[in-house]
Amino acid sequence: MTSTQHTPNPRDNFLRENNGRHQIHPMTHPLIIEQRPPRIIVKGEGSYVTDIDGKTYVDGVGGLWNVNVGHNRPEVKAAIAAQMEDISYYSSFAGTVTPPSIELSTKIIEMTAEENMARVLFSANGSDAVETALKLSRQYWKLEGEPERTGFISLKQGYHGIQFGGTSVNGSTLYRSASGPLLPGCYQVDSPWTYRNPYSEDPEALSEAVITQIDRLIQHQGAHTIAAFIAEPVQGAGGIIVPPASFWPRLRQVLDKYGILLISDEVVTGFGRTGAMFGARGWGVKPDIMCFAKGITAGYIPLGATVINERVFAAWQKGIDPTGFIMHGYTATGHALGCAAANATLKIVEDEDLPANAGRMGKRLMDGLKDITNWSSLVGEVRGKGLMVGLDLVADKASREPIDPGKGQGEMVATFARDEGVIVRPAGPVIIISPPLTLSENETDKIVDALIKALRRYEEEK
Ligand SMILES: Cc1ncc(COP(=O)(O)O)c(C=O)c1O
């Protein structure tokens, strides 16, 4: 594995000196970054990354649950380079297009045929894909002659990116409070979270309780005011929350009762991470709109995509009318390099059947980690689906009270895991594990070993 090696060079000192001094990093306080500059990652190969000090780690985060095909794949690099030889960028606005977006749109509609998807609108990020979905769902209802349908319902603990629409439907006040006032008419209901809820430990009873809550909210607000329900098939950033198996099918039923659109935010779950090609497909549910990003290009180039089904697209098929113009789109829409990267990435996802590998390695990971709750004072639950796995850290095992993230216990465990050669991500009170979907058995076992050692060391040093 020679390409994980880093040869020290004069630039390294410049990087160390200026690291954290001029750049604002997401989701933290700027002064924390100044005091504790981030780790500088200089190389990646397969499931491994190397830092500036020459230490190599298993990438248990998968970049940011996006490098699904692993780092440094020659096929993806070659596709990007070949496209650059032709042209790096040309606009998708007003009468022009570049070849990769035509190929990618065809591929995505083919891959989502089971969900009856009809059209795709490209963007640059998951947040864009969500914003596009929210705006198109409102326009859909205007075209359908129900302009009052503007409201959105979502789940607590949900994460839908950082633009104003996405922030408004976000299920955590942590993200919302700094930038309000937000969009009116956005309602959050309880997440069907078996480990922490006031209703029931029984997954099916819990699922019904949340469905009843949704039904009652819709009745209270009036179905004629609600445009869409948006949710992640497995909640990611909110703490790896896997809903009971009946939840998504029951959600689809209750939304159908009122004609409300279902937006599946597949930014993390899309293209294999949960063990199915799409998260909603894994629950046997066909959404009306799907949001993609991250794994679509495995992070090699940013790209977002919002896909609408036949039902939604039918509103635009009635004829050409000024109200049907889609006054939305990004300079990056259909970006030639992003789409070229996605074409090569999706070929790997299919050729290597990465959803199946995510299912197998996810099970191995969970099997390896599940005993931890029997001896660790910190880990209350190990949960996940496919290669989205979380360790829920608790202050008190009996009451399941989460740790106070400010006390740094998650960071401590992550630091110990890094000492063992594995990077994992503490996100609030949950340690998230989301490696590349190409992960091997041996690499899976390395993550398990490192976390067990890190948590044992925590018990000794706490
Ligand atoms: C479910 C979900 N939706 C949307 C987003 C936003 O994507 P991006 O950070 O690419 O804007 C994320 C990012 O993690 C996500 O997890």
The ligand as an SDF file (V2000), in Angstrom:
LIG
                    3D

 16 16  0  0  0  0  0  0  0  0999 V2000
  -29.8440   13.1640    5.2870 C   0  0  0  0  0  0  0  0  0  0  0  0
  -29.0520   14.3450    4.8440 C   0  0  0  0  0  0  0  0  0  0  0  0
  -29.6330   15.2620    4.0670 N   0  0  0  0  0  0  0  0  0  0  0  0
  -28.9660   16.3270    3.6190 C   0  0  0  0  0  0  0  0  0  0  0  0
  -27.6470   16.5290    3.9530 C   0  0  0  0  0  0  0  0  0  0  0  0
  -26.9320   17.7320    3.4650 C   0  0  0  0  0  0  0  0  0  0  0  0
  -25.9580   17.3870    2.5320 O   0  0  0  0  0  0  0  0  0  0  0  0
  -24.7410   18.3780    2.2160 P   0  0  0  0  0  0  0  0  0  0  0  0
  -23.9150   18.4430    3.4430 O   0  0  0  0  0  0  0  0  0  0  0  0
  -24.0660   17.7220    1.0490 O   0  0  0  0  0  0  0  0  0  0  0  0
  -25.3320   19.6980    1.8370 O   0  0  0  0  0  0  0  0  0  0  0  0
  -26.9950   15.5980    4.7630 C   0  0  0  0  0  0  0  0  0  0  0  0
  -25.5790   15.7700    5.1360 C   0  0  0  0  0  0  0  0  0  0  0  0
  -25.0200   15.0500    5.9140 O   0  0  0  0  0  0  0  0  0  0  0  0
  -27.7140   14.4890    5.2350 C   0  0  0  0  0  0  0  0  0  0  0  0
  -27.1490   13.5920    6.0650 O   0  0  0  0  0  0  0  0  0  0  0  0
  1  2  1  0
  2  3  1  0
  2 15  2  0
  3  4  2  0
  4  5  1  0
  5  6  1  0
  5 12  2  0
  6  7  1  0
  7  8  1  0
  8  9  2  0
  8 10  1  0
  8 11  1  0
 12 13  1  0
 12 15  1  0
 13 14  2  0
 15 16  1  0
M  END
$$$$
